[in-house]
Amino acid sequence: MQSVESVLKETGPVRQVTPTEHLMRGSAEAKQCLQNEIFPLLCVDNPAFLRSEEDKSDQSQQPQPQQRRKREGHPAQHSQSRGLSGPSSSTAADGRHGNRNNSSTSSTTPIAVAMEMNEPMMRESSPLSSAPENEGLQEKGRLIRGDNGAPQGTEKEFVGEKGSVSNGYPSATQSPGEGGTVAMPGCPRTLVVQQTPGSHRETWSKKMDFLLSVIGYAVDLGNVWRFPYICYQNGGGAFLLPYLLMALFGGVPLFYMELALGQYHRSGCISIWKHICPIFKGIGFAICIIALYIAFYYNTIMAWAMYYFLSSFNYQLPWTSCGNPWNTINCTNYLQSGDNVTWEPHSISPAEEFYTRRVLQVHRSGGLHDLGSVSWQLALCLLFIFTIVYFSIWKGVKTSGKVVWVTATFPYVVLLVLLVRGATLPGAWRGVVFYLKPDWSKLLSTTVWVDAAAQIFFSLGPGFGVLLAFASYNPFHNNCYKDAIVTSSINCLTSFMSGFVIFTVLGYMAEMRHLEVSEVAKDTGPSLLFITYAEAIANMPASTFFAIIFFLMIITLGLDSTFAGLEGVITAMMDEFPDLLSKRRELFVLGIISVCFLGALTTLTYGGAYVVKLFEDYATGAPVIIVVFLEVIAVSWFYGMPRFCRDVQLMLGFSPGWYWRICWVAICPIFLLFIICSFLVFPPQLKLFHYDYPPWSTVLGYCIGISSFICVPAYMVYLLVVTPGTLKQRLLKSITPEPGIEIPRCDIITNAV
């Protein structure tokens, strides 16, 4: 740490402020100085006398509760100094974690500013001070001691009141007349600023960086192509009822739980389990493997969009005509050939042939057993995508938090433009009616409820380690409850709005083909975007412009999710192996990106679309739902709902209500178990275009899913084997949070006497 003398030589003398700005102004200055990496320099309202102190006590010997820490220091060289008015008070470690952190061996380095004042002053306490009176003499009791080491009084205990200082962020200044404990006139006062133990952890530059990152992660390609299709397939407007119920009782509570866990424990999806229930640590490794599987195929879809984006820079879009080398005799361009063209069952639109025969080239592959060679065009597109990803996340959330200001907001601008344009097309009303017309009889079908549960789960995205990672970079007292409500609401509204964007265009297509909307809206998944919507755009006025912004929107939607997914893996590994990776982040991120690119090569072959479908249905279906199911069980039943709610109260100042507790303990597990059983009873039917997957592909899909989930039981067995003691002792130790774990953070705590 930089000495006080060297800091003063670089920065000059300490600036003085008026007496009326006394302590709280000093607290704000302390925060500013910390942000500027000049931690020892504090601005106070009297001629300053700085004193740098170092903890001389051995790390292995913790001070007794009744003892006062012995500290030594050297006074700063200022001619106007009048000397210390009293010995500096020792500030207790952060008390937000109760007695669990009493055995922490990390040393602290407080920086004290002592001064003598004639006027009375208010004593401001930390909102985290919640220790009972019988702990008053302990370090974590956070009492201010006088010259004889005796407590001078207890601090005012409150959480979230005006004037509180939390996580180094000062709130509104509280005057002595507003309440609080006022010291007697003439008593000396000392401002002690302590840096809590633990290594420095990166934080978001702004709150909006975090919100946009979470929104960008939750709002992905599935909101654009999956929700509209699932909605009209399951009763149109009637589907909104089960969708909202599943969101209220399943998706949002899981979303809130992960944000709270990540923010409190400030750890990735692997190392967080030693704070919760060590035997479930395999969940973190399973999440990382699932995230890599997603990166193998998800970025390939963005490579397809990149190919379309580059192909859109033409006066005439290449998927509007049938005279190209890749077209067949079945190509039928009904929109540019007049009303005499009849759409036959074997007719194929130019947009479909461009997608299947030009971009994917699936006609050159025999299936999964004969994938063919790698398409060099798609390989270059994917390489460009991963290059953008690398330079967006290689420095951490400081860089990715800036990139999402573009990638998370641009899709909403494009969706609004496309919605206005689609609403003005002929036949748009037919698509809207088909989208929202309720079919209440569908609610009697189990499939509708299963689809609603699966859609809200995969849309919000708990269980992928991303929410844990993003929340771990938040200030401790950030209102994650409000964040969960806001971001999940935005996600659901975006899905609903995307339905209007898609179905106004489908109504236009049905009007042009003289067909029913149900006949046009047969394409699902990526085909809905790359065939149906691409064809509709191609026949709009200013088609080139709309094609460019549409496929650029698809790329930005995918980039946000890729940033988030890989950041979840990177945070988890760096928290688990800090000594190895903390100073080598750039190289580690490069290694992760390289692994993802090599793993995606099979999806870049002529039969790569078949591999994408296999990964999408089996690698990220049941495995991630089972992982989240175990996560909820571990938190609610093993870690304990009273303990988890107490953690939330320490962060937010209020405890979750009975609605949230019931959801976490009972409803969410039932919700997830319902999806798991439906997946096992009704496994996904693998079919793409006109290719029926062979029976062995189902076995291969289950093997891919098991390859990630196997980490959970494997680690359980490993932990029980390496833990000493009897079987009962091993089980008890493996489900008990490890003692003496100091949650790494770098908060600023201020005490005033």
Secondary structure as UniProt FT lines:
FT   HELIX           4..11
FT   HELIX           19..21
FT   HELIX           22..35
FT   TURN            36..37
FT   TURN            39..40
FT   STRAND          49..55
FT   TURN            59..60
FT   TURN            65..66
FT   STRAND          71..75
FT   TURN            79..80
FT   HELIX           95..101
FT   TURN            102..103
FT   STRAND          109..115
FT   STRAND          122..123
FT   TURN            127..128
FT   HELIX           133..135
FT   TURN            136..137
FT   HELIX           139..141
FT   TURN            147..148
FT   TURN            162..163
FT   STRAND          165..166
FT   TURN            167..168
FT   STRAND          169..170
FT   HELIX           176..178
FT   STRAND          181..182
FT   TURN            185..186
FT   STRAND          189..195
FT   HELIX           207..218
FT   HELIX           221..233
FT   TURN            234..235
FT   HELIX           236..239
FT   HELIX           240..246
FT   HELIX           247..251
FT   HELIX           252..265
FT   TURN            269..272
FT   HELIX           273..276
FT   HELIX           278..280
FT   HELIX           282..311
FT   TURN            318..319
FT   TURN            325..326
FT   TURN            329..330
FT   TURN            334..335
FT   TURN            339..340
FT   TURN            345..346
FT   HELIX           350..353
FT   HELIX           354..360
FT   HELIX           362..364
FT   TURN            368..369
FT   HELIX           376..393
FT   TURN            394..395
FT   HELIX           397..407
FT   TURN            408..409
FT   HELIX           410..423
FT   TURN            426..427
FT   HELIX           428..436
FT   HELIX           440..444
FT   HELIX           446..460
FT   TURN            462..463
FT   HELIX           466..472
FT   TURN            476..477
FT   HELIX           480..513
FT   HELIX           517..520
FT   TURN            521..522
FT   HELIX           526..527
FT   HELIX           528..533
FT   HELIX           534..538
FT   TURN            541..542
FT   HELIX           543..576
FT   HELIX           578..581
FT   TURN            582..583
FT   HELIX           585..599
FT   HELIX           601..604
FT   TURN            606..607
FT   HELIX           608..614
FT   HELIX           615..619
FT   HELIX           622..633
FT   HELIX           634..640
FT   HELIX           641..652
FT   HELIX           658..662
FT   HELIX           663..667
FT   HELIX           668..681
FT   STRAND          687..688
FT   TURN            689..690
FT   STRAND          691..692
FT   HELIX           695..709
FT   HELIX           711..722
FT   HELIX           727..734
FT   TURN            739..740
FT   STRAND          748..752
//
